[in-house]
Amino acid sequence: MSYEEAMEILNNTDTNIQLNIMGHIVRGEQQEALNKVKELTNCSDEISIKIISELNKGIAPLSPAEIARNRQEAQDLLNKPKCPTCNSTNLKKISA
């Protein structure tokens, strides 16, 4: 299988699978990403490495400040009160 054919398969694949591969790349799990690409496209090691390299070019590493900010935002969302029935955060106090 050629590089172009493998990329065509990836581009026509379900978005969740694409996101799964990108998640492996972002987390630095290169081998898992390579395995997913090879499993999906049935391509050679060389082509899967080339594909992962191309996908990796579009991802800029996060600075420590960005990581800290993202963690804080995630923690703020987790600590925000929610309705137990519908998970809405549009809550108002009920006065007694």
Solvent accessible surface area in square Angstrom, and as a share of the most:
residue,aa,sasa,rsa
1,M,101,0.45
2,S,47,0.30
3,Y,47,0.18
4,E,121,0.54
5,E,92,0.41
6,A,0,0.00
7,M,40,0.18
8,E,101,0.45
9,I,62,0.31
10,L,11,0.05
11,N,100,0.51
12,N,112,0.58
13,T,22,0.13
14,D,80,0.41
15,T,84,0.49
16,N,108,0.55
17,I,66,0.33
18,Q,55,0.25
19,L,112,0.56
20,N,63,0.33
21,I,4,0.02
22,M,57,0.25
23,G,17,0.17
24,H,26,0.12
25,I,6,0.03
26,V,95,0.54
27,R,148,0.54
28,G,51,0.49
29,E,55,0.25
30,Q,65,0.29
31,Q,108,0.48
32,E,78,0.35
33,A,0,0.00
34,L,27,0.14
35,N,73,0.37
36,K,70,0.29
37,V,0,0.00
38,K,69,0.29
39,E,138,0.62
40,L,57,0.28
41,T,2,0.01
42,N,129,0.66
43,C,13,0.08
44,S,50,0.32
45,D,74,0.39
46,E,127,0.57
47,I,30,0.15
48,S,0,0.00
49,I,91,0.46
50,K,102,0.43
51,I,0,0.00
52,I,8,0.04
53,S,53,0.34
54,E,73,0.33
55,L,46,0.23
56,N,59,0.30
57,K,151,0.64
58,G,75,0.72
59,I,52,0.26
60,A,80,0.62
61,P,125,0.79
62,L,99,0.49
63,S,47,0.30
64,P,112,0.71
65,A,76,0.59
66,E,65,0.29
67,I,64,0.33
68,A,60,0.47
69,R,133,0.48
70,N,61,0.31
71,R,176,0.64
72,Q,103,0.46
73,E,89,0.40
74,A,51,0.40
75,Q,86,0.38
76,D,76,0.40
77,L,120,0.60
78,L,128,0.64
79,N,104,0.53
80,K,102,0.43
81,P,93,0.59
82,K,94,0.40
83,C,28,0.17
84,P,134,0.84
85,T,126,0.73
86,C,85,0.51
87,N,105,0.54
88,S,42,0.27
89,T,63,0.37
90,N,125,0.64
91,L,83,0.41
92,K,175,0.74
93,K,203,0.86
94,I,166,0.84
95,S,107,0.69
96,A,155,1.20
